[in-house]
Amino acid sequence: MKRTLLILSLFLMLISCDIYDQDEYQELVVLEAYLVAGRDLPVVRVSRTLPADVEYTFEEAGLSGAFVQIVLLDDNEDDETIFSYEPAVSEPGFYLPSPTDHKVLAERTYRIDVAFNNRDEVLRSETTIPEQIEIINEVKDSVVYQSDDRLEVIINATQNSSRKVYLFDTIAKEPSEENLTPFYRAAFDGGDVELDELTSNSSGLINEGNFTFLDDGSISILFPWIGVAFYGENRVITNSVDPNLADLIRSQSVQLGGSTLPPGEIPNLIYNIEGGIGVFGSISSDTVTTRFLRPNESQ
């Protein structure tokens, strides 16, 4: 589940700040969990915001004393199955599912409930797992970085495909300073990022304006070069993301400079969490492996 936690690596940079219109700092509870279709139930992280003048670490922010459960809902939105959670023994703020053989079901709705024995907050959120996606084309073994011959991923047809939102994660198998692509090499040399922060890299959201519908209803997506941090072998993970996750990433991009709005007009992050902030999101995904070659390398 490390990969899903890395999708929103910049999220933790924001939750130590005062992000609401308020005269004085107010501590808020932060919830973070990602369900992945076909995978085990996720680890749940429960923490608190810290003042803007305090360095953020999860060890400092993690909250003990939470009661956590994830509930599978039926077609009438009633509780079908309740999955209980237990606190991790040595890691405050981490909550682990009780033993179960349940795998997250695509196209089903789950709810999370969080309450405390030492706080008044009660948090709740729901997510509907995206339809399971599958990469149906034979992906190239290697692609020359920034060439016209880009990596193409074709995804199986799903219902309401036009309303789907996708995101690529790229996990480098050969991360090294020598293998950094030019854009990320400049960021690394400038001291803006550490090498291990780039090992798992996100493309940003991709919606219907950036993919092509084929005659059989499948979707062709060209992999964006911004997703490539390292030359060499990479795992390319195509994710279909739910609205909760899409809303947070979209609003996050505005907060981090993806907009020309003046500071006083930048909207708050969109959380879709009752009683707190954070994200309870879901993903379906499929993975391929390819090599990104330097422009002077031959395929």
C-alpha positions as CSV (number, residue, x, y, z in Angstrom):
1,M,0.0,0.0,0.0
2,K,3.0,2.3,0.0
3,R,2.2,3.4,-3.5
4,T,-1.2,4.7,-2.6
5,L,0.2,6.7,0.3
6,L,2.6,8.3,-2.2
7,I,-0.1,9.5,-4.6
8,L,-0.7,12.5,-2.2
9,S,2.8,13.0,-0.9
10,L,2.3,16.8,-1.1
11,F,-0.9,16.5,1.0
12,L,1.1,16.3,4.2
13,M,2.8,19.6,3.4
14,L,-0.5,21.4,3.7
15,I,-2.2,20.0,6.8
16,S,0.1,21.7,9.2
17,C,-1.1,25.1,7.9
18,D,-4.2,27.2,8.7
19,I,-6.3,26.6,5.6
20,Y,-9.6,28.0,6.6
21,D,-10.9,31.5,7.1
22,Q,-10.5,31.8,10.8
23,D,-9.1,34.5,13.1
24,E,-7.1,32.1,15.3
25,Y,-5.6,28.7,14.7
26,Q,-8.0,25.8,15.3
27,E,-6.7,22.2,15.5
28,L,-8.5,19.8,13.2
29,V,-8.5,16.0,12.9
30,V,-7.0,14.6,9.7
31,L,-8.1,11.3,8.2
32,E,-6.2,9.5,5.4
33,A,-7.1,6.2,3.8
34,Y,-7.2,4.8,0.2
35,L,-9.1,1.8,-0.9
36,V,-7.8,-0.1,-4.0
37,A,-10.1,-2.4,-5.9
38,G,-9.1,-6.0,-5.5
39,R,-6.7,-5.3,-2.6
40,D,-6.9,-5.8,1.1
41,L,-8.5,-3.1,3.3
42,P,-6.1,-0.2,3.8
43,V,-4.2,1.2,6.7
44,V,-6.0,4.2,8.2
45,R,-4.0,7.2,9.4
46,V,-5.6,9.6,12.0
47,S,-3.8,12.7,13.0
48,R,-4.2,16.4,13.9
49,T,-3.1,19.6,12.2
50,L,-0.2,21.5,13.7
51,P,0.2,25.3,13.8
52,A,2.0,26.8,10.7
53,D,5.1,27.7,12.8
54,V,5.6,24.0,14.0
55,E,7.5,21.6,11.8
56,Y,5.1,18.8,10.7
57,T,6.0,15.2,11.5
58,F,3.4,12.4,11.7
59,E,5.0,11.1,14.9
60,E,4.0,14.4,16.5
61,A,0.6,14.7,14.8
62,G,-0.6,11.1,15.1
63,L,-3.7,10.6,17.3
64,S,-4.3,7.7,19.7
65,G,-7.6,6.7,21.1
66,A,-9.6,6.6,17.9
67,F,-12.4,4.1,17.2
68,V,-12.2,3.3,13.5
69,Q,-14.4,1.1,11.2
70,I,-15.0,0.8,7.5
71,V,-18.4,-0.3,6.4
72,L,-19.5,-2.0,3.1
73,L,-22.9,-0.5,2.2
74,D,-25.6,-2.4,0.3
75,D,-27.7,-1.0,-2.6
76,N,-30.0,0.8,-0.1
77,E,-27.0,2.5,1.6
78,D,-27.5,0.4,4.7
79,D,-24.7,-1.4,6.5
80,E,-23.9,-4.7,4.9
81,T,-20.6,-5.7,6.5
82,I,-18.6,-3.8,9.3
83,F,-14.8,-4.1,9.3
84,S,-13.3,-3.1,12.6
85,Y,-9.8,-1.6,13.1
86,E,-7.2,-1.8,15.8
87,P,-4.5,0.8,16.7
88,A,-0.9,-0.1,15.6
89,V,1.0,-1.0,18.8
90,S,4.1,1.1,18.2
91,E,2.9,3.7,15.7
92,P,0.4,6.3,17.2
93,G,-2.1,7.4,14.5
94,F,-1.9,4.2,12.5
95,Y,-5.0,1.9,12.5
96,L,-4.9,-1.6,11.0
97,P,-7.9,-3.7,9.9
98,S,-8.7,-6.8,12.0
99,P,-7.8,-10.0,10.2
100,T,-10.2,-10.6,7.2
101,D,-10.0,-12.1,3.8
102,H,-12.1,-9.3,2.3
103,K,-10.9,-7.7,-0.9
104,V,-12.1,-4.3,-1.8
105,L,-15.0,-4.6,-4.3
106,A,-15.1,-2.5,-7.4
107,E,-18.2,-0.4,-8.0
108,R,-19.3,-0.8,-4.3
109,T,-19.7,2.0,-1.7
110,Y,-17.8,2.0,1.5
111,R,-18.1,4.3,4.5
112,I,-15.5,5.1,7.2
113,D,-16.4,6.1,10.8
114,V,-14.0,7.6,13.2
115,A,-14.7,8.6,16.8
116,F,-12.6,9.1,19.9
117,N,-12.5,8.3,23.6
118,N,-10.7,11.5,24.4
119,R,-12.0,14.0,21.8
120,D,-15.4,15.2,20.7
121,E,-14.9,15.0,16.9
122,V,-16.8,12.4,14.9
123,L,-15.6,11.9,11.3
124,R,-17.4,10.2,8.4
125,S,-16.9,9.8,4.7
126,E,-18.0,7.6,1.8
127,T,-16.4,6.5,-1.4
128,T,-17.6,4.4,-4.4
129,I,-14.8,2.3,-5.8
130,P,-14.2,2.9,-9.5
131,E,-14.8,0.2,-12.0
132,Q,-11.9,-2.2,-12.4
133,I,-9.7,-1.1,-15.2
134,E,-7.4,-3.2,-17.4
135,I,-4.7,-2.3,-19.8
136,I,-5.6,-4.2,-23.0
137,N,-2.8,-3.2,-25.4
138,E,0.7,-4.5,-25.6
139,V,2.8,-1.7,-24.2
140,K,6.2,-1.0,-25.7
141,D,9.3,-2.5,-23.9
142,S,11.1,0.9,-24.3
143,V,10.3,4.5,-25.2
144,V,12.8,7.3,-26.0
145,Y,12.2,10.1,-23.5
146,Q,10.5,13.2,-25.1
147,S,10.3,11.6,-28.5
148,D,7.2,11.9,-30.7
149,D,6.7,8.1,-30.2
150,R,5.0,8.3,-26.8
151,L,4.0,5.5,-24.5
152,E,0.3,4.7,-25.2
153,V,-1.9,2.9,-22.7
154,I,-5.3,1.6,-23.8
155,I,-7.9,0.9,-21.1
156,N,-10.8,-1.4,-21.4
157,A,-14.3,0.1,-22.0
158,T,-16.2,0.9,-18.8
159,Q,-19.6,2.4,-18.1
160,N,-19.7,6.2,-18.1
161,S,-16.1,6.3,-19.3
162,S,-16.4,10.0,-20.3
163,R,-16.8,10.9,-16.6
164,K,-13.7,9.0,-15.4
165,V,-10.6,10.7,-14.2
166,Y,-7.2,9.0,-14.4
167,L,-3.8,9.4,-12.9
168,F,-0.4,7.8,-13.7
169,D,2.1,6.8,-11.0
170,T,5.6,6.0,-12.1
171,I,7.8,3.9,-9.8
172,A,11.5,3.9,-10.8
173,K,13.4,0.7,-10.5
174,E,16.7,2.3,-11.1
175,P,16.6,5.6,-9.2
176,S,19.9,7.4,-9.1
177,E,21.2,10.9,-9.5
178,E,22.7,9.9,-12.9
179,N,19.4,8.6,-14.2
180,L,17.4,11.8,-13.4
181,T,15.6,13.3,-16.4
182,P,16.5,17.0,-17.1
183,F,13.5,18.6,-15.4
184,Y,13.9,16.7,-12.2
185,R,17.6,16.9,-12.3
186,A,17.3,20.7,-12.2
187,A,14.9,20.5,-9.2
188,F,17.3,18.1,-7.5
189,D,20.3,20.2,-8.1
190,G,18.4,23.3,-6.9
191,G,17.7,21.6,-3.6
192,D,13.9,21.6,-4.1
193,V,13.5,17.8,-3.8
194,E,15.3,14.8,-2.4
195,L,16.1,11.8,-4.6
196,D,13.8,9.4,-2.6
197,E,10.9,11.8,-3.1
198,L,11.0,11.2,-6.8
199,T,11.2,7.4,-6.8
200,S,7.4,7.4,-7.0
201,N,6.2,10.2,-9.2
202,S,2.7,11.3,-10.2
203,S,1.5,12.6,-13.6
204,G,-1.4,14.7,-12.2
205,L,-5.0,14.2,-13.2
206,I,-6.0,13.2,-16.7
207,N,-9.6,13.7,-17.8
208,E,-11.6,13.4,-21.0
209,G,-9.9,16.4,-22.5
210,N,-6.6,14.4,-22.6
211,F,-7.6,11.0,-23.8
212,T,-9.1,9.5,-26.9
213,F,-12.2,7.2,-27.2
214,L,-11.7,4.4,-29.6
215,D,-14.5,2.8,-31.7
216,D,-14.9,-0.1,-29.3
217,G,-15.4,2.2,-26.3
218,S,-11.9,1.7,-24.9
219,I,-9.7,4.7,-24.0
220,S,-6.3,5.6,-25.3
221,I,-4.1,7.7,-23.0
222,L,-0.7,9.0,-24.0
223,F,1.6,9.0,-21.0
224,P,2.7,12.5,-20.1
225,W,6.5,13.1,-20.0
226,I,6.1,15.0,-16.7
227,G,5.6,11.6,-15.1
228,V,9.1,10.4,-15.9
229,A,11.6,11.3,-13.2
230,F,14.2,8.7,-14.0
231,Y,15.6,7.0,-17.1
232,G,15.7,3.2,-17.0
233,E,13.1,0.6,-16.1
234,N,9.9,2.0,-14.5
235,R,6.6,0.6,-13.4
236,V,3.8,2.6,-14.9
237,I,0.6,2.4,-12.9
238,T,-2.6,3.6,-14.5
239,N,-5.2,4.6,-11.8
240,S,-8.9,5.4,-12.1
241,V,-9.6,7.7,-9.2
242,D,-12.9,8.4,-7.3
243,P,-14.4,11.9,-7.0
244,N,-13.0,12.4,-3.5
245,L,-9.5,11.9,-4.6
246,A,-10.0,13.9,-7.8
247,D,-11.4,16.8,-5.9
248,L,-8.6,16.9,-3.4
249,I,-5.9,16.7,-6.1
250,R,-7.5,19.4,-8.3
251,S,-7.9,21.8,-5.4
252,Q,-4.4,20.9,-4.1
253,S,-2.9,21.9,-7.5
254,V,-4.4,25.4,-7.1
255,Q,-3.0,25.7,-3.5
256,L,0.5,24.7,-4.7
257,G,0.6,27.3,-7.6
258,G,-1.4,25.7,-10.4
259,S,-3.6,28.8,-10.7
260,T,-3.3,32.5,-11.4
261,L,-5.8,33.5,-8.8
262,P,-4.5,36.0,-6.2
263,P,-3.9,34.6,-2.7
264,G,-7.1,36.0,-1.3
265,E,-9.2,34.2,-3.9
266,I,-7.6,30.8,-3.8
267,P,-10.3,28.3,-2.6
268,N,-9.8,25.9,0.3
269,L,-8.9,22.3,-0.4
270,I,-11.9,20.0,-1.1
271,Y,-11.9,17.2,1.5
272,N,-15.4,15.5,1.4
273,I,-14.9,14.5,5.1
274,E,-17.6,15.2,7.7
275,G,-16.2,16.4,11.0
276,G,-12.6,16.9,9.9
277,I,-10.3,17.1,6.9
278,G,-8.2,14.7,4.8
279,V,-9.1,12.1,2.3
280,F,-11.1,8.8,2.1
281,G,-10.6,8.0,-1.5
282,S,-10.5,4.9,-3.8
283,I,-8.7,3.7,-6.8
284,S,-8.7,0.9,-9.4
285,S,-5.5,0.3,-11.2
286,D,-3.4,-1.8,-13.6
287,T,0.4,-1.8,-14.0
288,V,2.9,-2.2,-16.9
289,T,6.7,-2.0,-17.0
290,T,8.7,-0.2,-19.6
291,R,12.1,1.5,-20.0
292,F,12.5,5.2,-20.6
293,L,15.6,5.7,-22.8
294,R,17.9,8.8,-23.1
295,P,17.4,10.6,-26.4
296,N,20.8,9.3,-27.6
297,E,19.9,5.7,-26.8
298,S,18.5,3.3,-29.3
299,Q,15.5,1.1,-28.8
